[in-house]
Amino acid sequence: MLRSIIALLLLTSTSFAAAQSCSVSGTAYDANGKPMRNAVVRLVNQQTHQASFGYADDSAAFQLPAESGQSYRLDVLGPAYKVTGSLIPTRSVVGASEFSCRGSEHHDVRASES
């Protein structure tokens, strides 16, 4: 009996966690609408300010995990460059998209014109 209750609790908590997950996928584009292959993509939770990073693949597609019901900003980052006097390469946000995650989301992100 105790084993059945524990199994039910584990199954319920696993189902609840799966219901709370969200997947964000899309394509990164440059300002001219061309795919940005191997671009760095950053997903920022607007409430907690936690960020996760990913790379667009050779076809400029990306996929990142998120939490359902949360608001996010999706950034595409420019190439790394060195700032004079610093040893840390820096990247700047070249494009962004904001959305609220509700399940499997598809959001493309496009770089702005400079």
N, C-alpha and C positions, 0 to 999 in steps of 0.2 A: 504494500500500500504506500509506504513512504517513498519507495523508488518511483512509483507512478506519479506521485505528487511532484517530486523533484524533476522528473522528466517533463511533466506538463509545464512547470515553471520555467525550465530552460527553453522549451519550445516557444512559450509565450514571449519571453524576453528576446529571443532570436527573431521572432516574427515582428516584434515592435521595433527592433533596431533596423531591420530590413525596410520597414515602412518609413522610417525616418531618413533613409538615405536618398541621395539625389545624384545624378550623373550629368555633367556638363560637357558637351562636345561641340565642336565647330571647326571653322577654318580661319586661319589668320591671313589677312590680305594687307598689301601695302596701300599707299595712298592712291595708286593708279588702278587698284582692283586686281593686281596680280598676286597669286599665292606667295606668302612669305614662308618658304621652306626653312625648316630647322629654327624657327623663331622661338623665343622664350615667351611663355604665357604665364601670367600670374592671376590667381583667383583670390580676391580679398573679401572676407566676410565683413559686411558693413557694420554689424553690431559688435563683434568681438575684435575686429581688426586683425584677425589671424589670416595669414597668407599661405597658399600652397602654390608650387611652381610646377610647370611641365614644359615640354617641348613639342612644337608642331613637327610632324614627321616630314618625310620627303614629298608628300602631297599637300603639306601645310595643314593637315588635320591634327586635332588635339582632343584629349579627353581627360577630365579631372573629376575626382569625387567631391561631393558637397553635402550639406545637410538640407533636407526638405524644409520649406517654410522660411528659410533665411534669405536676406537680401545680400546680393553679391555685386562686386565690380570685377569685370574681366578686363585685364590689361594685356596689351602686347608690348613687349619691351624692345627697344632698339639694340643695336650691336654694342658690345662692351667697348669702352674707351677709358684711357687713363687720364685722370685729372692731375695737373701739375702739382707736385709735392705730395702725392698720395700713392701708396702701393696697391690700393684696392681698385680693381676695375669697376667702373660705374656704368649703369644702364639707365636710360630714361624711358618713361612711358611715352610711346608714340601713338597709341590709340586705346580707347576704353569703351566698354559697354556695361550698362547696369541692368540688373534683372532680379527677380525673386524666383528661387528654385522651387519647383512643385513636383518634380519627378525626373524623368529623362528630358533634359533641356538641350536644345540645339541653339547655340548663340555664336554667330560669326563675329569676329572682331577685326576692325579695319583701322589702319594707321591714318592719322590726320595729315593733311598737307602742312608742310613746315612754312 
